[in-house]
């Protein structure tokens, strides 16, 4: 049988930055989900609402489950120029989406870790792994494993690495020694609540997803509701504002793993440059990235709203240019057409 230290050491050689063990019973905040869904905070996240009971009881996911092996992976890299706060016509894209698709990258690493487990367990066992795709509550299990605490913005915070972390979980029937939860170190800080432009963090440790810009720009699969369009601001895809201001991310270490480095189109792009990019160029930049599920036409939809909010002359001029749907099919999408029309009405035509 392997030791937890040897498991952790091997996880780090595979590219994970944290590894711990959580029990699958009596996990703090595991029952928080039921009340959260009942308040309507999940919105249209049907994949989540359908799996509430399984998420509350990991043995429904893997019968006989005894332990959860939780890994954390740092994705904090040098920020593209377009993310600078003082850049004109900024197009803000959530940090986790700059590089490769973490589902694919971490899925491969998790597969290798499972192979190591099978080689060193010394006895048969069952296991199933998830990278943000299964009915498990990664943050609650990560906190139970001692990898950090859940902050007031509901992201996991590690004292040494901050909150720029991908979490992944392996449920197993192996009975492994578990970690010890660490204290909540948010203290009296309310920076994440104060910075949220939509007041989506309705109280410490509670986020109303339907007001969150990540939900609005990513999970709104058709048009964005008129009342929410002015909320988008410069957030073209997702939102990192609550993590940007977190003191635990000040001076947080950066990873040199190239898979998380921003792709060329995101590194210095302005709203005008992204709007003028062809559909093909956008498609290449989102392929095998977390942004792929959003599709090009939803990026166009978000960009139109961001340009209307920007006040940037170059972006607004680009918005008023006619584009050929035969060359760029997203401009023929009815939702994109409607959002362009709305955005143009919000700004004066640029001569």
C-alpha positions in Angstrom: 0.0 0.0 0.0 1.3 3.5 -0.8 1.6 6.4 1.6 -0.3 9.6 1.2 3.1 11.4 0.8 4.1 9.1 -2.1 0.7 9.7 -3.7 1.1 13.5 -3.3 4.7 13.4 -4.6 3.6 11.5 -7.7 0.7 13.8 -8.3 3.1 16.7 -8.4 5.3 15.0 -10.9 2.3 14.7 -13.2 1.7 18.5 -13.1 -0.7 18.9 -10.2 0.3 21.5 -7.6 -1.8 20.2 -4.7 -3.1 16.8 -3.7 -5.0 15.8 -0.6 -7.5 13.2 0.7 -11.0 14.0 1.9 -13.6 11.7 3.5 -16.8 11.3 1.5 -19.0 11.6 4.6 -19.6 14.5 7.1 -18.1 17.0 4.7 -18.7 20.7 5.7 -20.9 22.7 3.3 -21.8 19.6 1.3 -25.5 20.2 2.2 -25.2 23.9 1.2 -26.2 23.0 -2.3 -29.7 22.0 -1.6 -30.6 25.3 0.0 -28.7 27.2 -2.7 -30.7 25.5 -5.5 -34.0 26.1 -3.6 -33.4 29.8 -3.6 -33.1 29.8 -7.4 -29.5 30.7 -7.5 -28.6 28.0 -9.9 -30.7 29.5 -12.7 -30.6 27.3 -15.8 -27.7 25.2 -14.6 -29.9 22.1 -15.1 -26.9 19.7 -15.1 -26.4 20.8 -11.5 -30.0 20.8 -10.3 -30.6 17.4 -11.7 -27.7 15.9 -9.7 -28.2 17.6 -6.3 -28.8 14.3 -4.3 -25.8 12.6 -5.9 -23.6 15.6 -5.2 -24.7 15.4 -1.5 -23.8 11.7 -1.3 -20.7 10.6 -3.3 -21.7 7.0 -2.6 -24.5 7.5 -5.1 -21.9 8.3 -7.7 -19.5 5.4 -6.7 -21.1 2.8 -4.5 -18.7 1.9 -1.7 -16.8 5.1 -2.0 -14.6 5.8 1.1 -12.2 8.6 0.0 -11.8 11.4 -2.4 -8.4 12.3 -3.8 -8.5 16.0 -4.6 -6.0 17.7 -6.8 -5.4 21.4 -7.4 -3.6 22.9 -10.4 -2.4 26.5 -10.6 -3.3 28.3 -13.8 -2.0 31.8 -12.9 0.2 33.0 -15.7 1.4 36.3 -17.1 -1.6 38.4 -18.0 -2.1 39.3 -21.6 -1.8 43.0 -22.4 -5.6 43.2 -23.1 -6.2 42.4 -19.4 -4.6 45.6 -18.2 -7.1 47.8 -16.4 -5.9 50.9 -18.2 -6.0 49.5 -21.7 -8.4 51.3 -24.0 -11.2 49.1 -25.4 -10.2 46.2 -23.2 -11.7 42.7 -23.8 -11.6 40.9 -20.5 -11.5 37.1 -20.7 -11.5 34.9 -17.7 -8.0 33.7 -16.9 -8.9 30.0 -16.8 -9.9 30.1 -20.5 -6.7 31.7 -21.9 -5.0 28.4 -22.7 -5.8 24.8 -23.3 -9.0 23.1 -22.2 -8.4 22.1 -18.6 -10.9 19.2 -18.9 -8.6 17.6 -21.5 -5.3 18.4 -19.9 -6.2 17.4 -16.3 -8.2 14.5 -17.5 -5.0 13.0 -19.1 -3.1 13.7 -15.9 -5.8 12.2 -13.8 -5.8 9.1 -15.9 -2.0 8.7 -15.3 -2.6 9.2 -11.5 -5.3 6.5 -11.6 -2.8 4.2 -13.3 -0.3 4.8 -10.6 -2.9 4.0 -8.0 -3.7 0.7 -9.6 0.0 -0.2 -9.7 0.6 0.7 -6.0 -2.6 0.0 -4.2 -1.8 -3.7 -3.5 -5.5 -4.7 -3.6 -8.4 -4.3 -6.0 -10.5 -1.1 -5.7 -13.0 1.0 -7.7 -12.4 4.6 -8.7 -13.9 7.2 -10.9 -12.4 10.6 -11.8 -13.9 13.9 -12.6 -12.5 17.2 -13.9 -15.4 19.7 -13.3 -17.8 17.4 -15.2 -19.3 15.0 -12.7 -21.8 15.2 -9.8 -19.2 16.0 -7.1 -18.7 19.2 -5.1 -15.0 19.8 -5.7 -14.6 22.8 -3.5 -16.2 21.3 -0.5 -14.1 18.1 -0.9 -10.9 20.2 -1.5 -11.6 22.1 1.7 -12.2 18.9 3.6 -8.9 17.6 2.3 -7.1 20.6 3.7 -6.1 22.2 0.3 -7.5 25.5 1.4 -10.7 27.2 2.5 -13.8 28.4 0.6 -13.6 32.2 0.4 -16.4 34.7 0.5 -16.4 34.7 -3.3 -17.0 30.9 -3.1 -13.6 30.0 -4.7 -11.2 27.8 -2.9 -8.2 29.8 -1.6 -4.9 28.2 -0.8 -2.7 30.2 1.6 0.4 29.7 -0.6 -1.1 29.6 -4.1 -4.1 31.8 -3.9 -7.4 31.0 -5.7 -6.3 30.5 -9.4 -6.8 26.8 -9.1 -8.4 24.0 -11.2 -9.8 21.3 -9.0 -10.3 17.7 -9.9 -11.5 14.7 -7.9 -11.1 10.9 -7.9 -13.6 9.0 -5.8 -12.3 5.7 -4.7 -13.3 2.7 -2.5 -9.9 2.8 -1.0 -9.9 3.8 2.7 -7.2 6.5 2.8 -5.9 8.8 5.6 -7.7 12.1 5.2 -6.3 15.6 5.5 -7.3 18.3 8.1 -9.4 21.3 7.1 -7.6 24.6 7.4 -9.1 27.7 9.1 -11.0 30.3 7.1 -8.6 33.2 6.7 -10.8 35.7 4.9 -11.3 37.6 8.1 -13.2 40.9 7.8 -12.2 41.5 4.1 -15.1 42.2 1.8 -13.2 43.2 -1.4 -14.8 40.5 -3.5 -18.3 41.5 -2.5 -17.5 45.2 -3.0 -16.1 44.8 -6.5 -18.8 42.7 -8.0 -20.6 45.0 -10.5 -23.9 43.0 -10.3 -23.9 42.2 -6.6 -23.9 38.5 -7.4 -22.2 37.7 -4.1 -25.5 38.3 -2.2 -23.8 37.6 1.1 -20.4 36.2 2.2 -20.0 32.7 0.8 -23.2 32.8 -1.3 -23.3 33.6 -5.1 -26.4 34.1 -7.1 -25.3 32.5 -10.3 -28.0 34.3 -12.3 -26.4 37.6 -11.5 -22.8 36.5 -12.0 -21.1 37.7 -15.2 -19.6 34.3 -15.7 -23.1 32.8 -15.9 -24.4 35.6 -18.0 -21.7 35.5 -20.6 -21.1 31.7 -20.7 -24.2 29.9 -19.5 -26.8 32.1 -21.3 -27.1 29.9 -24.3 -29.3 32.2 -26.4 -29.9 35.9 -26.0 -28.8 37.8 -22.9 -31.8 39.3 -21.1 -32.3 43.0 -21.8 -32.0 43.9 -18.1 -28.6 42.2 -17.9 -27.0 43.5 -21.1 -25.6 46.7 -19.4 -24.0 44.5 -16.8 -21.6 42.9 -19.2 -19.2 45.8 -19.4 -15.9 44.7 -20.7 -16.4 41.1 -19.7 -16.4 39.2 -23.0 -16.1 35.8 -21.5 -16.5 35.0 -17.8 -15.3 37.3 -15.0 -12.4 37.3 -12.6 -13.1 40.6 -10.7 -13.7 38.9 -7.4 -10.4 37.0 -7.6 -8.5 39.9 -9.1 -9.0 41.9 -5.8 -8.5 39.0 -3.4 -5.5 39.8 -1.1 -4.5 36.1 -1.2 -3.9 36.5 -5.0 -1.6 39.5 -4.4 1.9 38.2 -5.3 0.5 34.7 -5.9 3.1 32.4 -7.6 2.8 31.9 -11.4 3.0 28.6 -13.2 5.4 28.0 -16.0 3.2 25.3 -17.5 2.8 26.3 -21.2 -0.7 24.8 -21.4 -2.2 27.7 -19.4 -0.4 30.5 -21.3 -2.8 32.8 -23.2 -3.2 32.0 -26.9 -1.9 34.5 -29.4 -5.3 36.1 -30.2 -5.9 36.9 -26.5 -2.5 38.2 -25.7 -2.9 41.8 -27.0 -6.4 41.9 -28.3 -8.7 44.9 -28.0 -12.4 44.8 -28.5 -12.0 46.3 -31.9 -9.4 43.6 -32.9 -11.6 40.8 -31.7 -14.6 42.2 -33.4 -12.7 42.5 -36.7 -11.2 39.1 -36.4 -12.7 36.5 -38.8 -14.9 33.7 -37.6 -12.2 31.3 -38.7 -9.6 33.1 -36.5 -11.9 33.0 -33.5 -12.7 29.4 -34.1 -9.0 28.5 -34.2 -8.5 30.4 -30.9 -11.3 28.6 -29.0 -10.6 25.1 -30.4 -9.5 22.7 -27.6 -10.1 25.5 -25.0 -12.8 26.0 -22.4 -14.3 28.6 -24.7 -15.2 26.0 -27.3 -18.6 25.2 -25.8 -19.5 28.9 -26.0 -19.2 28.9 -29.8 -18.1 31.9 -32.0 -21.6 33.4 -32.2 -21.9 33.7 -28.5 -18.6 35.5 -28.4 -19.9 37.9 -31.0 -23.0 38.4 -28.9 -20.9 39.3 -25.8 -18.5 41.4 -27.8 -21.3 43.6 -29.2 -22.5 44.3 -25.6 -19.0 45.0 -24.4 -18.3 47.4 -27.3 -21.6 49.3 -26.4 -20.3 49.7 -22.9 -16.7 50.6 -23.7 -16.8 54.1 -25.1 -13.8 53.1 -27.3 -14.0 54.8 -30.6 -12.2 52.1 -32.6 -14.4 49.4 -31.2 -17.6 51.4 -31.8 -16.5 52.2 -35.4 -15.9 48.4 -36.0 -19.3 47.6 -34.6 -21.0 49.8 -37.2 -19.2 48.1 -40.1 -21.3 45.7 -42.1 -19.9 42.1 -42.2 -20.6 39.5 -44.8 -22.5 36.5 -43.3 -21.2 34.3 -46.1 -17.7 34.9 -44.9 -18.4 35.0 -41.2 -21.6 33.0 -40.6 -22.0 34.1 -37.0 -23.2 37.4 -38.3 -26.2 35.6 -39.8 -27.2 34.2 -36.4 -30.5 35.9 -35.2 -29.2 36.3 -31.6 -26.1 38.1 -32.9 -28.1 40.3 -35.2 -30.4 41.3 -32.3 -27.5 42.1 -30.0 -25.7 44.1 -32.6 -28.9 46.1 -33.2 -29.3 46.7 -29.5 -25.6 47.7 -29.1 -25.8 50.1 -32.1 -28.8 51.9 -30.5 -26.8 52.4 -27.3 -24.1 54.3 -29.1 -23.9 57.1 -31.5 -22.9 56.2 -35.1 -19.2 56.8 -35.6 -18.6 58.9 -38.7 
